[in-house]
Amino acid sequence: MEIPVIDFSKLEGEERSATMSLLHQACEKWGFFMIENHGIDTYLMDNVKQLVNQHYEANMKKRFYESELPMSLEKKGNISNTDWESTFFVWHRPTSNIYEIQGLSKELCKAVDDYIDQLIELTENLSELMCENLGLEKSYIKEAFSGSKGPSVGTKVAIYPQCPRPDLVRGLREHTDAGGIILLLQDEQVPGLEFFKDGHWVNIPPSKNNRLFVNIGDQIEILSNGMYKSIRHRVMAEKDGNRLSIATFYNPAGEAIISPAPKLLYPCHLRFQDYLNLYSKTKFAEKGPRFESAKTLANGH
């Protein structure tokens, strides 16, 4: 099963229509996809991954293997209520806390800040493309996600450490993401990420050629009235090597009220006779405008 790959370099030329169609299908039928030629500085991406791995080795690895979880794995066997991961979380917007996190080097903080600046620009571009495919104003998602200070953006930095018994524990248990649009900078060598599609778990390969992995969260499914899908996924523990995951969440602000976009709703609470009256006048016209008129009727106008 081949995961959709969206080539952003094709959005400016003759292949724009086909690329937009592929993006729409990926959001509608898959809920996840890869993007390439996205414009983010590849040196910066590599530097962030290298610095995070260095931070894990120096500050997190020893603490993880001395924690209760590895000892419980040896003693109890199968563990179903805990994840085999070593993580920290960084807030970026509306305010950043990265320089307040103990142990992070200034070099890592600066690299992450620079990467996030570029990633937010990319994500908002992606959100505009989604809106275009949904027939919404291009800023609809950003405005829906914005509180008084704009959308909320944060990053979960995770290492899924080498596991002696991957048959007994998950790296991360099955879930969907609560928020909006998730962009993942992931490992180039160690696998483990899986998404559920058509009744089967699909292996997501390590990212090559500086591709970013994207998946849709629950709030985009709500906002799109179910057209775009939030899909269950998990991380399998691995016996051979650590897996790096840097997942950035472009989410609604805490006070944002998320509802299906009115333009994407079907008419409701409409008398059938009123619809028949409208239908008799528009039978041989496009259905979409008829439904929009029916919404107006249902609202009492």
Phi, psi and chi 1 to 4 in degrees:
 res  aa     phi    psi   chi1   chi2   chi3   chi4
   1 MET       -  117.6 -170.7  177.2  -68.6      -
   2 GLU   -92.5  121.4 -168.1  168.2  -19.2      -
   3 ILE   -72.3  136.5  -61.7  164.6      -      -
   4 PRO   -59.2  139.7  -21.5   31.6      -      -
   5 VAL  -122.2  121.5  178.0      -      -      -
   6 ILE  -100.2  118.0  -47.7  -58.6      -      -
   7 ASP   -94.8  105.9 -175.0  -14.0      -      -
   8 PHE   -66.5  -20.7  -93.9   46.5      -      -
   9 SER   -69.1  -16.2   69.4      -      -      -
  10 LYS   -91.0    1.9  -65.2 -179.2  178.0  179.4
  11 LEU   -80.5  -10.8  -71.6  167.1      -      -
  12 GLU  -102.4   -8.5  -58.4  -61.1  -34.0      -
  13 GLY  -117.4 -154.1      -      -      -      -
  14 GLU   -67.0  -19.6  -64.5  178.7   -6.2      -
  15 GLU   -93.4   12.5  -63.4 -178.8   78.0      -
  16 ARG   -60.4  -46.2 -173.1  179.0 -163.0  -81.6
  17 SER   -59.7  -45.5  179.0      -      -      -
  18 ALA   -65.5  -36.8      -      -      -      -
  19 THR   -69.0  -41.2  -56.9      -      -      -
  20 MET   -63.7  -38.6  -70.1  -66.4  -72.7      -
  21 SER   -64.5  -41.4  178.5      -      -      -
  22 LEU   -64.3  -40.5  179.6   60.1      -      -
  23 LEU   -62.4  -44.7  173.2   62.2      -      -
  24 HIS   -61.2  -44.4 -175.6   59.7      -      -
  25 GLN   -64.0  -39.3 -176.7 -178.6   43.9      -
  26 ALA   -63.6  -41.3      -      -      -      -
  27 CYS   -71.0  -35.8  -65.8      -      -      -
  28 GLU   -81.9  -42.2 -171.0  177.2   36.5      -
  29 LYS  -101.3  -24.2  -55.8  -64.0 -174.5 -176.0
  30 TRP  -111.7  -49.4  -68.3   71.7      -      -
  31 GLY    84.2    2.6      -      -      -      -
  32 PHE  -157.8  155.5   55.9   93.9      -      -
  33 PHE  -170.6  169.8   48.8   92.8      -      -
  34 MET  -103.3  150.8  -60.8  -85.9 -164.5      -
  35 ILE  -126.1  141.8   56.2  176.4      -      -
  36 GLU  -132.5  164.5   62.7 -176.8    8.4      -
  37 ASN    51.9   46.7  -62.7  -41.9      -      -
  38 HIS   -88.7   -9.9   39.9   64.1      -      -
  39 GLY    92.7   -4.9      -      -      -      -
  40 ILE   -76.4  139.3  -66.2 -176.6      -      -
  41 ASP   -57.5  115.5 -174.1  -27.0      -      -
  42 THR   -69.5  -31.6   56.1      -      -      -
  43 TYR   -63.0  -40.5  168.5   78.1      -      -
  44 LEU   -63.7  -42.4 -172.0   56.4      -      -
  45 MET   -60.0  -47.4  -66.0  169.1   67.0      -
  46 ASP   -63.9  -39.0  -70.4  -21.7      -      -
  47 ASN   -65.5  -42.5 -165.5   36.2      -      -
  48 VAL   -60.1  -46.4  167.9      -      -      -
  49 LYS   -62.6  -42.9  -71.8 -172.0  -74.6 -173.1
  50 GLN   -63.7  -44.0 -179.8 -179.8  -12.2      -
  51 LEU   -68.7  -36.3  -69.2  169.5      -      -
  52 VAL   -65.5  -43.6  167.5      -      -      -
  53 ASN   -61.5  -39.6  -80.9  -35.8      -      -
  54 GLN   -63.7  -41.5  -71.0  174.1   -0.4      -
  55 HIS   -62.9  -40.9  174.8   75.2      -      -
  56 TYR   -61.7  -47.9  169.0   74.1      -      -
  57 GLU   -61.5  -38.9  -68.4  -68.0  -26.1      -
  58 ALA   -83.2  -30.5      -      -      -      -
  59 ASN  -126.4  -17.5  -61.4  -78.9      -      -
  60 MET  -119.0  -31.2  -59.8  170.4   70.8      -
  61 LYS   -62.4  -52.3 -178.4  176.9 -179.6  178.6
  62 LYS   -60.5  -42.4 -176.0  172.9 -176.7  -69.7
  63 ARG   -64.1  -38.0 -175.0  165.8   66.7 -114.3
  64 PHE   -65.2  -49.8  175.3   80.9      -      -
  65 TYR   -72.0  -14.6  -76.8  110.6      -      -
  66 GLU   -96.0    1.5  -69.8  178.2   -9.0      -
  67 SER   -80.1  177.0   68.7      -      -      -
  68 GLU   -68.9  -30.2 -176.5  179.5  -16.8      -
  69 LEU   -60.8  -52.6  177.0   56.7      -      -
  70 PRO   -60.5  -36.4  -25.3   35.8      -      -
  71 MET   -67.9  -37.9  -69.6 -175.2  -77.6      -
  72 SER   -65.1  -35.1  -62.3      -      -      -
  73 LEU   -62.7  -39.3 -167.5   63.5      -      -
  74 GLU   -69.2  -37.2  -68.4 -178.7   11.6      -
  75 LYS   -87.5  -44.4  -64.8  176.1 -177.4  177.0
  76 LYS   -96.7  -20.1  -61.4  178.9 -178.2  177.4
  77 GLY    83.8 -132.5      -      -      -      -
  78 ASN   -58.1  129.4 -167.4  -70.1      -      -
  79 ILE  -120.5  117.7  -62.3  176.4      -      -
  80 SER  -109.4   -6.7   60.0      -      -      -
  81 ASN  -117.1   15.7   61.0   -9.5      -      -
  82 THR  -140.5  153.0  -50.8      -      -      -
  83 ASP  -107.9  140.3  -56.9  -50.2      -      -
  84 TRP   -87.1   78.8 -173.7  -91.5      -      -
  85 GLU  -150.1  154.2   60.2  176.3    1.4      -
  86 SER  -123.3  117.9 -179.7      -      -      -
  87 THR  -137.5  162.5   71.6      -      -      -
  88 PHE  -147.5  157.9   62.2   91.2      -      -
  89 PHE  -121.3  137.4 -165.0   90.1      -      -
  90 VAL  -121.2  130.2 -176.4      -      -      -
  91 TRP   -91.8  139.7  -74.1  108.9      -      -
  92 HIS  -116.6  -42.7  -49.4  -68.0      -      -
  93 ARG  -134.2  142.8  -56.0  -74.1 -170.8  -84.1
  94 PRO   -75.5  -18.7   26.7  -34.3      -      -
  95 THR  -132.7  152.6   56.9      -      -      -
  96 SER  -100.3  144.4  173.1      -      -      -
  97 ASN  -119.2   14.2   70.4  -19.6      -      -
  98 ILE   -63.4  -34.6 -167.7  166.8      -      -
  99 TYR   -79.7   -3.3  -71.2   94.9      -      -
 100 GLU   -96.1   -8.2  -59.3  168.1   13.9      -
 101 ILE   -83.0  122.8  -60.7  174.6      -      -
 102 GLN   -64.1  133.3 -172.1  174.4    3.8      -
 103 GLY    93.8  -12.3      -      -      -      -
 104 LEU   -77.9  130.9  -62.7 -173.5      -      -
 105 SER   -72.0  154.7   68.0      -      -      -
 106 LYS   -62.1  -34.2  -70.7 -176.7  179.0  179.6
 107 GLU   -63.2  -42.9 -174.4 -178.4    9.5      -
 108 LEU   -66.4  -44.2  173.4   55.6      -      -
 109 CYS   -58.9  -45.6  -67.1      -      -      -
 110 LYS   -65.0  -43.0  176.6   66.5  166.4   57.4
 111 ALA   -62.9  -43.4      -      -      -      -
 112 VAL   -64.5  -43.9  169.1      -      -      -
 113 ASP   -57.5  -45.8  -87.4   -9.6      -      -
 114 ASP   -65.2  -41.3  -69.0  -15.6      -      -
 115 TYR   -63.1  -44.0  167.2   69.2      -      -
 116 ILE   -65.9  -38.4  -68.7  -61.0      -      -
 117 ASP   -55.7  -45.4  -74.7  -16.1      -      -
 118 GLN   -71.2  -36.9  -65.9 -173.7   25.5      -
 119 LEU   -68.2  -39.0 -166.2   69.3      -      -
 120 ILE   -63.6  -41.0  -69.8  174.3      -      -
 121 GLU   -60.4  -43.6 -177.3  177.1   -9.9      -
 122 LEU   -63.3  -44.7  171.4   63.9      -      -
 123 THR   -63.1  -41.1  -51.5      -      -      -
 124 GLU   -70.8  -30.8  -67.7 -176.0  -18.7      -
 125 ASN   -64.4  -44.3 -177.8   20.1      -      -
 126 LEU   -62.2  -41.0  177.3   58.9      -      -
 127 SER   -63.1  -36.3   77.5      -      -      -
 128 GLU   -66.5  -38.5  -68.7  177.9   -1.7      -
 129 LEU   -65.3  -40.0  -62.0  173.1      -      -
 130 MET   -61.1  -44.3  -71.1  179.5  177.6      -
 131 CYS   -61.5  -42.2  -72.8      -      -      -
 132 GLU   -59.7  -44.1 -178.2  178.4  -21.0      -
 133 ASN   -65.9  -29.8  -86.1  -26.9      -      -
 134 LEU   -85.3   -6.5  -70.3  167.0      -      -
 135 GLY    78.6   24.4      -      -      -      -
 136 LEU  -104.7  163.0  -56.7  172.8      -      -
 137 GLU   -57.1  142.5  -66.2  -66.9  -34.1      -
 138 LYS   -62.6  -24.4   71.4  175.4 -174.2  177.5
 139 SER   -95.5   10.3   60.7      -      -      -
 140 TYR   -60.3  -47.1 -169.0   92.9      -      -
 141 ILE   -64.2  -47.2  -70.4  175.3      -      -
 142 LYS   -59.2  -44.1 -178.8  178.9  179.1  179.9
 143 GLU   -68.7  -38.1  -69.1  176.4    1.9      -
 144 ALA   -65.2  -34.1      -      -      -      -
 145 PHE   -80.8  -15.3  -79.8   17.9      -      -
 146 SER   -82.1  129.8  -68.0      -      -      -
 147 GLY   -90.3 -150.3      -      -      -      -
 148 SER   -68.0  -19.9   58.3      -      -      -
 149 LYS  -122.9   19.4  -62.3  179.9 -179.4  179.3
 150 GLY    95.3 -179.6      -      -      -      -
 151 PRO   -62.3  165.0  -21.1   33.1      -      -
 152 SER  -100.3  131.1  175.1      -      -      -
 153 VAL  -130.4  128.4 -178.3      -      -      -
 154 GLY  -147.4  162.5      -      -      -      -
 155 THR  -128.6  128.7  -64.0      -      -      -
 156 LYS   -94.9  115.8  177.1 -174.5  175.2 -177.8
 157 VAL   -98.0  120.4  178.9      -      -      -
 158 ALA  -133.6  138.5      -      -      -      -
 159 ILE  -113.0  128.3  -60.9  -72.3      -      -
 160 TYR   -99.2   97.6  -62.6   95.1      -      -
 161 PRO   -66.8  157.5  -19.7   33.3      -      -
 162 GLN   -52.1  130.8 -168.9  170.0    2.2      -
 163 CYS  -119.3  127.2 -179.0      -      -      -
 164 PRO   -70.1  -25.2   24.4  -33.0      -      -
 165 ARG  -134.2   72.0  -67.7  -64.8  -53.7  -86.6
 166 PRO   -64.9  -13.2   22.1  -32.2      -      -
 167 ASP   -76.4  -10.8   55.0  -43.2      -      -
 168 LEU  -107.7   -7.7  -61.3  179.6      -      -
 169 VAL  -153.9  150.1   65.0      -      -      -
 170 ARG   -90.9  148.1  -69.2  -84.6 -169.6  -91.6
 171 GLY   -64.6  -45.4      -      -      -      -
 172 LEU  -150.8  128.4 -178.3   62.1      -      -
 173 ARG   -70.2  163.0  -72.2  161.6  -72.7  169.4
 174 GLU   -59.2  135.3  -67.3   83.8   -8.9      -
 175 HIS  -167.7  163.8   66.2  -72.0      -      -
 176 THR  -106.1  163.5   62.1      -      -      -
 177 ASP   -91.1  135.1  -71.5  -36.3      -      -
 178 ALA   -70.0  -27.4      -      -      -      -
 179 GLY   -90.3 -135.5      -      -      -      -
 180 GLY  -107.5  -87.1      -      -      -      -
 181 ILE  -118.6  128.1  -57.5  171.2      -      -
 182 ILE  -115.6  126.7  -60.6   87.8      -      -
 183 LEU  -115.3  125.7  -78.2   86.7      -      -
 184 LEU  -113.4  121.7  173.7   64.4      -      -
 185 LEU   -97.1  112.4  176.6   60.5      -      -
 186 GLN  -124.9  176.9   66.9  164.6  -14.1      -
 187 ASP   -60.7  147.4 -154.5  -74.9      -      -
 188 GLU   -94.9   -7.3  -64.9  179.6  -10.5      -
 189 GLN  -127.9  -43.6  -64.0 -179.3  -21.8      -
 190 VAL   -93.2  123.7 -178.8      -      -      -
 191 PRO   -81.9 -166.7   32.7  -35.0      -      -
 192 GLY   140.5  -29.0      -      -      -      -
 193 LEU   -74.6  133.8  179.8   61.5      -      -
 194 GLU  -136.4  139.6  -63.2 -177.0  -10.5      -
 195 PHE  -118.4  148.9  -88.5   68.2      -      -
 196 PHE   -95.5  119.9 -163.8   72.9      -      -
 197 LYS  -142.6  131.8  176.7  171.9  170.1   53.3
 198 ASP    53.1   40.5  -61.0  -25.6      -      -
 199 GLY    81.9    6.7      -      -      -      -
 200 HIS  -135.4  151.8  -57.6  -77.7      -      -
 201 TRP   -84.3  125.3  -73.8  102.2      -      -
 202 VAL  -101.9  124.6  177.4      -      -      -
 203 ASN   -73.2  128.3  -64.3  -43.3      -      -
 204 ILE   -94.7  115.8  -53.5  -59.1      -      -
 205 PRO   -69.7  155.8   26.2  -33.7      -      -
 206 PRO   -53.9  147.0  -24.7   34.0      -      -
 207 SER   -74.9  129.5  -67.6      -      -      -
 208 LYS  -113.9  156.9  -57.8  -66.7 -175.7 -176.6
 209 ASN    56.0   35.5  -57.7  -41.6      -      -
 210 ASN    61.1   27.5  -65.6  -64.2      -      -
 211 ARG   -69.1  149.3  -73.2  176.4  174.9  175.1
 212 LEU  -107.8  144.3  -72.4  165.9      -      -
 213 PHE   -98.6  136.3 -178.1   82.1      -      -
 214 VAL  -123.8  137.7 -179.2      -      -      -
 215 ASN  -137.2  158.8   69.9  -79.8      -      -
 216 ILE   -97.9  136.4  -72.5  169.4      -      -
 217 GLY   -96.1  174.9      -      -      -      -
 218 ASP   -57.6  -36.0  -64.6  -14.3      -      -
 219 GLN   -70.1  -30.2  -57.3  -47.1  -56.2      -
 220 ILE   -71.1  -36.8  -66.9  -67.7      -      -
 221 GLU   -62.4  -42.3 -179.4  165.4  -21.1      -
 222 ILE   -64.6  -50.5  -67.4  169.9      -      -
 223 LEU   -60.4  -36.6 -175.8  145.0      -      -
 224 SER   -85.3    7.0   69.5      -      -      -
 225 ASN    56.6   36.9 -162.7   33.8      -      -
 226 GLY    86.9   -0.8      -      -      -      -
 227 MET   -67.0  -42.1  -72.0 -177.1   67.1      -
 228 TYR  -101.2  141.5  -71.2  175.4      -      -
 229 LYS  -110.5  136.9  -53.6  -59.0 -176.5 -168.9
 230 SER   -95.1  123.1  170.3      -      -      -
 231 ILE  -113.6  140.2  -56.2  -62.9      -      -
 232 ARG   -63.0  141.9  -82.5 -163.1  -57.0  150.7
 233 HIS  -149.7  169.0   52.5  -75.7      -      -
 234 ARG  -156.0  167.2   66.0 -172.2 -176.3 -174.5
 235 VAL  -121.9  126.8  177.2      -      -      -
 236 MET   -86.4  138.7  -53.8  -58.8  -72.9      -
 237 ALA   -67.7  147.2      -      -      -      -
 238 GLU  -124.2  141.9  -65.5  -71.2  -27.7      -
 239 LYS   -84.1  -23.6 -163.5  167.7 -172.8  176.8
 240 ASP  -113.1   90.5  -59.3  -42.5      -      -
 241 GLY    97.4  161.8      -      -      -      -
 242 ASN   -89.3  143.3  -56.0  -38.0      -      -
 243 ARG  -107.2  129.0  178.7  178.0  177.2  -88.5
 244 LEU   -96.1  135.4  172.1   64.4      -      -
 245 SER  -140.4  121.4  166.5      -      -      -
 246 ILE  -122.7   95.1  -56.8  171.8      -      -
 247 ALA  -104.4  119.2      -      -      -      -
 248 THR  -104.9  130.2  -61.0      -      -      -
 249 PHE  -107.9  118.0  -61.7   82.2      -      -
 250 TYR   -97.4  100.3 -176.0   85.3      -      -
 251 ASN  -119.4  162.9  -73.2  -10.7      -      -
 252 PRO   -64.0  151.1  -18.5   30.9      -      -
 253 ALA   -62.5  156.2      -      -      -      -
 254 GLY   -57.2  -33.4      -      -      -      -
 255 GLU   -91.8   -1.3   68.9  -91.8   27.9      -
 256 ALA   -66.6  138.8      -      -      -      -
 257 ILE  -100.5  115.4  -54.1  -62.1      -      -
 258 ILE  -104.1  125.7  -56.1  -60.2      -      -
 259 SER  -140.2  162.3  -57.1      -      -      -
 260 PRO   -58.1  139.4  -25.1   34.7      -      -
 261 ALA   -60.5  126.7      -      -      -      -
 262 PRO   -52.1  -34.6  -27.5   35.3      -      -
 263 LYS   -64.7  -21.9 -166.7  171.1 -177.0  178.9
 264 LEU   -96.8   -1.1  -58.0  179.7      -      -
 265 LEU   -85.1  145.2  -70.7  171.1      -      -
 266 TYR   -75.2  156.7  -77.3  108.3      -      -
 267 PRO   -60.3  146.3  -19.3   30.2      -      -
 268 CYS  -143.8  159.6   57.7      -      -      -
 269 HIS    55.7   43.8  -56.9  -65.1      -      -
 270 LEU  -115.9  128.2  176.7   68.0      -      -
 271 ARG   -62.5  135.1  -77.1 -161.4  -36.9  148.3
 272 PHE   -60.4  -37.3 -179.1   52.2      -      -
 273 GLN   -62.5  -36.8 -173.2   59.1   54.0      -
 274 ASP   -64.6  -39.2  -69.1  -24.9      -      -
 275 TYR   -66.2  -40.4 -175.8   79.0      -      -
 276 LEU   -62.3  -37.8  -77.4  178.1      -      -
 277 ASN   -62.6  -41.8  -66.6  -19.7      -      -
 278 LEU   -67.8  -40.6  176.4   62.7      -      -
 279 TYR   -63.2  -38.5  178.9   80.3      -      -
 280 SER   -62.3  -25.3   67.7      -      -      -
 281 LYS   -91.7  -16.9  -58.1  171.0 -174.7  175.1
 282 THR  -130.6   16.8   61.3      -      -      -
 283 LYS   -53.2  -39.0  178.2  176.1 -180.0  177.9
 284 PHE  -101.0   15.7  -61.2  106.7      -      -
 285 ALA  -102.2  175.7      -      -      -      -
 286 GLU   -63.0  146.3  -68.6  -70.4  -26.8      -
 287 LYS   -72.7  -36.5  179.9  173.4   61.4  178.0
 288 GLY   -55.5  -52.8      -      -      -      -
 289 PRO   -60.5  -32.8  -26.2   35.4      -      -
 290 ARG   -63.0  -43.5 -175.4 -169.4  -49.7  142.9
 291 PHE   -63.9  -38.1  -82.3    5.4      -      -
 292 GLU   -63.2  -41.3  -72.2  -58.9  -48.3      -
 293 SER   -65.0  -36.8  -62.9      -      -      -
 294 ALA   -65.4  -34.9      -      -      -      -
 295 LYS   -61.5  -42.1  -69.7 -179.5 -164.3  177.2
 296 THR   -63.3  -41.6  -57.2      -      -      -
 297 LEU   -62.3  -42.3  -77.8  173.8      -      -
 298 ALA   -64.8  -28.1      -      -      -      -
 299 ASN   -84.7    2.9  -70.9  -28.9      -      -
 300 GLY    85.5   16.9      -      -      -      -
 301 HIS  -100.9      -  -58.9  -60.3      -      -
